[in-house]
Amino acid sequence: MPLLSFHLIVIHIVFVPLILWASFIWVGASGPLFTMPKLSFLPAIIADNLVPNVGFFVMLYYVAYYLYLGDYPVAVPYSCVIIALFLDANAHLRDYGATAHWHALIAQAVGWYVQVAVGHNMIEKRKPALLDSLFDAIVMAPLFTFYEILFMCGFRKDFKKKLDTRVGNKIVAMNRAQREKAAGAA
């Protein structure tokens, strides 16, 4: 794996979940949308932070969508990560109150800066996917980061090879279109 590619993967692995965690804090500010009985059969760390706020429904959407995609060996464990991010964001919001929003703002600012300015502009020298597809950037990016971790561990080498070929072809086509656009503007 080329060094630049490794740096981009590390940026994704660190900052995509951080951005999602910060988003859970912001949407968790809605507070409970309804009263839910205490689920005392669950460990306290889960029961105390399982708040039926807007973030709860966002988390359910992520989990349901990833399971709907059907790649269960990936979707099930990553759904646990999404749930953990949601629970931790609620714990952080409970423990830090209004200060948690500042923490989320800093996490969002740093996360987006590193993703866009460093990752896409400086290293990759291409525009972020956010500009092509908001859905892919917000919903698929977290799952893709998990695939990146799994691929680094040797998971589904044949699938990774096919994916790399498709992405490589798309990059070549985008670069060609960019060169043609620049040549036409000159």
C-alpha positions as CSV (number, residue, x, y, z in Angstrom):
1,M,0.0,0.0,0.0
2,P,1.5,3.4,-1.0
3,L,2.3,5.7,1.9
4,L,-0.1,8.4,0.7
5,S,-2.9,5.9,0.5
6,F,-2.1,4.8,4.1
7,H,-2.2,8.4,5.3
8,L,-5.6,8.8,3.8
9,I,-6.9,5.6,5.3
10,V,-5.7,6.7,8.7
11,I,-7.4,10.1,8.3
12,H,-10.6,8.4,7.4
13,I,-10.4,5.9,10.3
14,V,-9.8,8.6,12.9
15,F,-11.9,11.5,11.7
16,V,-15.0,10.0,10.2
17,P,-16.1,8.4,13.5
18,L,-15.1,11.6,15.3
19,I,-17.4,13.6,13.1
20,L,-20.2,11.1,13.6
21,W,-19.7,11.2,17.4
22,A,-19.8,15.0,17.4
23,S,-23.0,14.9,15.3
24,F,-24.6,12.5,17.9
25,I,-23.8,15.1,20.5
26,W,-25.5,17.9,18.6
27,V,-28.7,15.9,17.7
28,G,-28.7,14.5,21.2
29,A,-29.4,18.1,22.5
30,S,-33.0,17.5,21.6
31,G,-33.3,15.7,24.9
32,P,-35.6,12.7,25.3
33,L,-38.5,12.8,22.8
34,F,-40.5,10.5,24.9
35,T,-40.3,8.8,28.3
36,M,-38.8,5.3,28.1
37,P,-38.8,2.9,31.0
38,K,-35.4,2.2,32.7
39,L,-34.0,-0.9,31.0
40,S,-32.5,-2.3,34.2
41,F,-31.6,-5.7,32.6
42,L,-29.0,-3.9,30.5
43,P,-25.6,-2.9,31.9
44,A,-25.8,0.6,33.5
45,I,-23.4,2.1,30.9
46,I,-25.9,1.2,28.2
47,A,-29.2,1.8,30.1
48,D,-28.1,5.2,31.4
49,N,-27.1,6.5,28.0
50,L,-29.8,4.9,25.9
51,V,-31.8,8.2,25.5
52,P,-34.6,8.3,23.0
53,N,-33.5,11.6,21.4
54,V,-33.0,12.5,17.8
55,G,-29.6,10.8,17.8
56,F,-31.3,7.6,18.8
57,F,-33.3,7.6,15.6
58,V,-30.2,8.6,13.6
59,M,-28.3,5.7,15.1
60,L,-31.2,3.3,14.4
61,Y,-31.2,4.5,10.8
62,Y,-27.5,3.8,10.4
63,V,-27.8,0.4,11.9
64,A,-30.9,-0.6,9.9
65,Y,-29.4,0.7,6.7
66,Y,-26.1,-1.1,7.1
67,L,-28.0,-4.3,8.0
68,Y,-30.2,-3.8,5.0
69,L,-27.2,-3.7,2.7
70,G,-26.8,-7.4,3.8
71,D,-23.0,-7.7,4.3
72,Y,-23.6,-9.1,7.9
73,P,-20.0,-10.0,8.7
74,V,-19.3,-6.2,8.3
75,A,-22.6,-4.6,9.2
76,V,-23.1,-6.4,12.5
77,P,-19.8,-5.4,14.2
78,Y,-19.9,-1.9,12.7
79,S,-23.4,-1.4,14.0
80,C,-22.0,-2.1,17.4
81,V,-19.4,0.7,16.8
82,I,-22.3,3.1,15.7
83,I,-24.2,2.2,18.9
84,A,-21.1,2.8,21.0
85,L,-20.6,6.2,19.4
86,F,-24.2,7.1,20.1
87,L,-24.0,5.9,23.8
88,D,-20.7,7.7,24.4
89,A,-22.0,10.9,22.8
90,N,-25.0,10.8,25.2
91,A,-22.7,10.1,28.2
92,H,-20.5,13.0,27.1
93,L,-23.6,15.3,26.8
94,R,-24.8,14.2,30.2
95,D,-21.4,14.6,31.9
96,Y,-20.4,17.9,30.3
97,G,-23.7,19.6,29.6
98,A,-23.5,22.7,27.4
99,T,-19.7,22.3,27.2
100,A,-20.2,19.1,25.3
101,H,-21.4,21.3,22.4
102,W,-18.1,23.1,22.3
103,H,-16.3,19.8,22.3
104,A,-18.5,18.7,19.4
105,L,-17.8,21.9,17.5
106,I,-14.0,21.5,18.0
107,A,-14.3,17.8,16.9
108,Q,-16.3,18.8,13.8
109,A,-14.0,21.6,12.9
110,V,-10.8,19.5,13.3
111,G,-12.4,16.5,11.7
112,W,-13.6,18.3,8.6
113,Y,-10.4,20.4,8.3
114,V,-8.2,17.3,8.3
115,Q,-10.5,15.4,6.0
116,V,-10.9,18.1,3.4
117,A,-7.9,20.4,3.6
118,V,-5.2,17.8,4.5
119,G,-6.7,14.6,3.2
120,H,-8.4,15.7,0.0
121,N,-6.7,18.9,-1.0
122,M,-3.1,18.3,0.1
123,I,-2.6,14.6,-0.1
124,E,-5.2,13.3,-2.6
125,K,-5.5,16.6,-4.6
126,R,-9.1,15.9,-5.4
127,K,-12.4,17.3,-4.2
128,P,-14.1,15.4,-1.4
129,A,-17.0,13.0,-2.1
130,L,-19.2,15.3,-0.1
131,L,-19.4,17.5,-3.2
132,D,-20.5,14.6,-5.4
133,S,-22.9,12.8,-3.0
134,L,-24.0,14.1,0.4
135,F,-25.6,10.6,1.1
136,D,-22.3,8.8,0.4
137,A,-20.3,11.3,2.6
138,I,-22.7,11.2,5.5
139,V,-24.1,7.6,5.5
140,M,-21.6,5.5,3.6
141,A,-18.3,7.0,4.8
142,P,-18.5,5.6,8.3
143,L,-19.1,2.1,6.9
144,F,-16.4,2.6,4.3
145,T,-13.9,3.4,7.0
146,F,-14.7,0.1,8.7
147,Y,-14.0,-1.7,5.3
148,E,-10.7,0.1,5.2
149,I,-9.7,-1.3,8.5
150,L,-10.8,-4.8,7.5
151,F,-9.0,-4.6,4.2
152,M,-5.8,-3.6,6.0
153,C,-6.2,-6.9,8.0
154,G,-6.5,-8.9,4.8
155,F,-10.3,-9.2,4.7
156,R,-11.9,-10.2,1.4
157,K,-8.8,-9.6,-0.8
158,D,-10.7,-10.5,-4.0
159,F,-13.4,-7.9,-3.2
160,K,-10.7,-5.3,-2.4
161,K,-8.9,-5.9,-5.6
162,K,-12.2,-5.4,-7.6
163,L,-13.0,-2.3,-5.6
164,D,-9.5,-0.9,-6.1
165,T,-9.8,-1.5,-9.9
166,R,-13.2,0.3,-10.1
167,V,-12.0,3.2,-8.0
168,G,-8.8,3.4,-10.0
169,N,-10.7,3.5,-13.2
170,K,-13.0,6.2,-11.8
171,I,-10.0,8.3,-10.7
172,V,-8.4,8.0,-14.2
173,A,-11.7,9.1,-15.8
174,M,-12.0,12.1,-13.3
175,N,-8.4,13.1,-13.9
176,R,-9.0,12.9,-17.7
177,A,-12.1,15.0,-17.5
178,Q,-10.3,17.6,-15.3
179,R,-7.4,17.8,-17.8
180,E,-9.9,18.2,-20.7
181,K,-11.8,20.9,-18.8
182,A,-8.5,22.8,-18.1
183,A,-7.4,22.4,-21.7
184,G,-10.8,23.8,-22.9
185,A,-10.6,26.8,-20.6
186,A,-7.1,27.7,-21.8
